[in-house]
Amino acid sequence: MSKPRISYVPFEDMDEQMQAEMQRAAREGTPRPESNAVRAHVPAAFWAFAKPWEEMFRNGVCDHSIKELCRVYISRTVKCEFCGNQRSVKGSSEGLEEGQYDELLNFEASAQFDDRQKAALAYAQAIAWNESDRDGLWDRLHAHFSEDELVELGCVIALTFGQQSWIRLLDIDHHQYMAGTSASMAPGFETAEALATSKARSDYWAAK
């Protein structure tokens, strides 16, 4: 397993509110505990992520499954393995299927997504990599989303993009902190042993 470049704050050094959020992360995931345990060095940073993530990603005005697709699109496009190997349980309950994740970087040509999902993914792509046809992008987005939804979705994508670009440099991995649960792990990554096996496969997504 990789060694984190910034240490994990011990659970017993956190206050009760932070411990409760860490327990939620271990129980429900997305995010799982490791990234929270790094942010815990600075409580303001810990809550600056946790609170908007709760209010905008797990809840909010835009359907969660759309936000989950955009989250994993960012994971795939910046190759953040820690985030890319997680799945939102709530997203699955809203109809997302594992096969869709493999098509994210080819979303425009894929039959796995409807027009609304493709518009959202185009938004994520533009936030990450810019877009020359801005009029076309915004016409497309306004055809599928309200302005409230576009604000929330944009903020979630931006938060995801910044955090995942940082997290990939930390060399953190799953099953290193509060280990023993498989909450929100992608299929084939539920245990430390399964994670190592999946990462060693020739078709592992981040190796392509």
Secondary structure, DSSP 8 states (H G I E B T S, - for coil): ----SS----GGGS-HHHHHHHHHHHHH-SS-HHHHHHHTTSHHHHHHHHHHIIIIIISSSS-HHHHHHHHHHHHHHHT-HHHHTB--HHHHHTT--HHHHTTGGGGGG-TTS-HHHHHHHHHHHHHHH--S-HHHHHHHHHHH--HHHHHHHHHHHHHHHHHHHHHHHHT--TTSSS-S--TTB-TT-SSHHHHHHHHHSTT-GGG-
